[in-house]
């Protein structure tokens, strides 16, 4: 079956579906927790891109406040 030109075009940034993977990219992590890049980068470097590890770290940080 032939695909339409619209189906063959790359997805625009607004069309990208976030949250489908078990890893975060840095931009997604920043958006998920409303962080500045300076706040997010050390956490991302320390815990890696694992969604589970970063979510647990953020939960622990929020309980300390």
C-alpha positions as CSV (number, residue, x, y, z in Angstrom):
1,X,0.0,0.0,0.0
2,X,1.2,3.5,-0.8
3,X,1.6,5.9,2.1
4,X,0.5,9.5,1.8
5,X,3.0,12.3,1.8
6,X,1.8,13.4,5.2
7,X,2.6,9.9,6.7
8,X,6.1,10.1,5.3
9,X,7.0,13.4,6.8
10,X,9.0,13.6,10.0
11,X,7.0,14.4,13.1
12,X,7.0,18.0,14.3
13,X,8.3,18.6,17.8
14,X,4.7,19.2,19.0
15,X,3.7,15.8,17.6
16,X,6.3,13.8,19.5
17,X,4.8,11.5,22.1
18,X,6.6,11.6,25.4
19,X,6.5,9.0,28.2
20,X,6.4,5.9,26.0
21,X,9.9,4.8,26.9
22,X,11.6,3.7,30.1
23,X,14.2,6.4,29.6
24,X,14.1,10.2,29.7
25,X,15.9,12.5,27.4
26,X,17.1,15.7,29.2
27,X,14.4,17.9,27.6
28,X,11.6,15.5,28.6
29,X,13.0,15.3,32.2
30,X,13.1,19.1,32.5
31,X,9.5,19.4,31.3
32,X,8.2,16.6,33.5
33,X,9.5,18.2,36.7
34,X,9.5,21.9,35.6
35,X,13.2,22.2,36.3
36,X,15.8,24.6,34.9
37,X,18.6,23.0,32.9
38,X,21.0,23.9,35.7
39,X,18.9,21.9,38.2
40,X,18.2,19.0,35.9
41,X,21.6,18.3,34.4
42,X,23.4,17.2,37.7
43,X,20.5,14.8,38.5
44,X,20.5,13.5,34.9
45,X,24.3,12.9,35.1
46,X,24.2,11.3,38.5
47,X,21.2,8.9,37.9
48,X,21.4,8.4,34.2
49,X,18.5,8.5,31.8
50,X,16.5,5.8,33.5
51,X,12.9,7.0,34.1
52,X,12.6,4.8,37.2
53,X,15.8,6.2,38.8
54,X,15.1,9.8,38.0
55,X,11.5,9.6,39.2
56,X,12.7,8.0,42.5
57,X,15.3,10.7,42.9
58,X,12.8,13.4,42.3
59,X,10.4,11.8,44.8
60,X,13.2,11.7,47.4
61,X,14.1,15.4,46.7
62,X,10.4,16.4,47.2
63,X,10.1,14.6,50.5
64,X,13.2,16.4,51.8
65,X,11.7,19.9,51.2
